Amino acid sequence: MIQKLELRIPPVVQVAIFALVMWLLDQWFPAAALELPANLWMAILLAVGGAAIALSGVWAFRKARTTVDPRVPEQASSLVTGGIYRYSRNPMYLGFLLALLGWAYFLGNPINLVVLIGFVIYMNRFQIQPEERIMQQKFGHQFRQYQSDVRRWI
């Protein structure tokens, strides 16, 4: 049953779900909210930075003419290791995490830090690990070398 969740829900939908959960928690526990300095500007900075990182990952995939659809990693035509992928094996997911961090900062509710941890755990288990299994089968030693050279998130 759990394995059926692997690669099923598009990551952008997952981000929307986690953002909604964060908003709901903020509504249910308003007393936990904090007044954070420059919360709007910091939230925008984190969200824009996250979007830039995620889009640079998409751009690298497009440039390499390989699939951007994370639900079908077996359709990858090449292993992308240049550009932003020199620093993170998952810059799109890192960008999503930063955007969610911006949302959490905007809401100002520390309870949402648990949701961010949940996002990382969910992405690792149901998106990244299955992708890595397929990449290892498809690209073998080249992917294992890449794994040893570049961290999963940052």
N, C-alpha and C positions, 0 to 999 in steps of 0.2 A: 504494500500500500504506500509506504513512505517513498519508495523508489519511483512510484508513478509521478511524484512531484518534480522529479529531475527534468530540467530543461523544458518544462511545460508552460510556465507563466512568463511572458516576456518581461525582462528586467525593468523596463519603463513602467509596466503595470505594477510590478512589485514596489517600485518607488512610490507610485501613487497610493498604493494600499498602506505602506508604512507611513507616508505623510498624513493620510487620513487617520490612522491610529494615533499618531502624535497629536493631531488636532483634537481628537476625541478625548485623549488623556488630559490635554490641557483644559478642556471644557469640564471634565469630571473632577479634576483636582486643581481648581483655580488658586487655592490658597498656597500651593507649592510654587507658583510662578514668582520669578524674580524680576526686578527692574535692572536690566543689563545696560551698560553704557553703549550708546550708539547702536542699539539693536537693529534698527532698520538698515543702517549702512553696513554693518558687519554682516548681516544676513544677505544683503545684496552682493557684497564682496565674495562671500563664501559660495553663493549660488552661481554667480557669474564665473568665478574661478573653477568651480566644479563643472559647469557647462563647457568651458573652454577645454578642460582636460578631457572630458568625455568626447567632445567633438573632434579633438585632435586624434583620438583613438579611431573614431569612425573614418576620419580623413585618411589615416594610414592604411586602414583596411581597403578603402575605395581605391587608393593609389596602387595598392598591391593587387587590385581586382579580385578580391576574395570576399566571401560572404560576410555580411555584417549581422545577419540574423543569428542571435545566440542560441536559438532553439534547435539549430541544425549544424552544429560544429563539424559534423562529418562532411559537410559540403565545402569546407575550407580548401582552397586551392593552393595556399601557401602559408608558411609560418611567418608571421610578421614580427620582426625583432628590432626594427629601426624606429627612428623618431621617438615618440613618447614611450614606445614599448622597450626602449633601452632602460627606462627607469621603473616601469611597472608592467607586470604581465596583464594587468586588468585595469587600464586607465579609464575605460568607460564606467566600470563599477566604482572605481575610486571617485570619479567625477560625480556619480549619483550619490555616493556617501557624503561628499562635501556639500552638495545641494541640500541633502537632508539635514546636515549639520547646520547649514544656514537657516533652514526652516526651524530647527530646534532652538537656535539662538534667537530668532525672531519671536518665537512663542515664549521663550524665557523660562520654560518649565523644566527643571532638572530631571524630572521623571522620564523625559524623552531621551535621556542618555541611554537608558535601558533599551529603548526601541532601536537606537542606533547600533547598539551591540547586537541586538536581535537581527538587524539587517545584515550585519557582517557574517554572523553565524549562518543565517539562511542562505545568503549568497555563496558562502564557502561550500556548504553542504549540497545545495540543490542546483547551483549553477556552475560554479568554478570547478569543483571536483569532477563532475561528469564531463565538462569540457576538457579538463586536463587528461582524463582517461582516454578520451577520443584523440586528442592531440598526440599523446604518447603512442597510441596504436598507429596513427597516421604518419607521424614524423620521426618516431623512434629516437635515436641518439641525438639528433638535432634538437628535439624538444627537451630531452633530459639535460642537455648542455645549457640550453636557454633557462630552464628551471634553476639550475645551479648558479647561473650568472645574474638573474634578475628576480627580485622578490615578487611575491604574489600581489601585494597591494602597493607598498612603497618601500 
